[in-house]
Amino acid sequence: MPPSDSPRGRRIVLLRHGETEWARWGKHTGRTDVHLTELGEAQARRIGPAMDALELRDPLVIVSPRQRARETAELAGLKIQRTWDALAEWDYGIYEGMTTPEIRQQVPDWTVWTHPCPRGEQAEQVHTRCDLVLSVAHSQLVDRDVILVGHGHFSRALIARWAELPISEGRRFAMSPGAYSVLGFEHGAQQVVSHNVTSEEGAR
């Protein structure tokens, strides 16, 4: 994990893409490149002004290569400076496109946090990828804030690692479509400053 000493007030913002058709039905969407729904596009447009209230300083915007993440960043009015494979969603392997109830017909009590994804990405691999992403983002905080535009499960895993928890504890953090969370510091300790903020909440 990155060291806890950071310039005062610098933040990492995690933004989840807006709704997709697969997300609406609870389908695990890793490698598949799906577009935003009309609602997802509206969520993305609304979250931009909501994030303006954060008054981020010259933010570095890094985006997952998946179309749904790029569309969200663009509709939110963010200037994409880097597209990075390391921000892609968890690779669900043979469970791609399946819902949790469908998977549980084969593997009772299955969750991505507690069970393997055959032919996909395992929790230890996600752990390593999260720490890489956070290390790179942390290194930029000397000069500016960072916005990471990505996905539900991987963003939740990033939150868990920032809080110095194991990947499995990502299950404790919700991440709604088109919502953001803010990671920062208090007295040198890494903390979750705000979490799962939607456009309606951000406008308050």
PyMOL commands that set and color helices and strands:
alter all, ss='L'
color gray80, all
select helices_A, chain A and resi 21-24+38-52+67-75+85-87+93-95+100-104+123-140+152-162+167-172+199-202
alter helices_A, ss='H'
color red, helices_A
select strands_A, chain A and resi 12-16+60-63+82-83+146-150+180-186+189-197
alter strands_A, ss='S'
color yellow, strands_A
deselect
rebuild
show_as cartoon
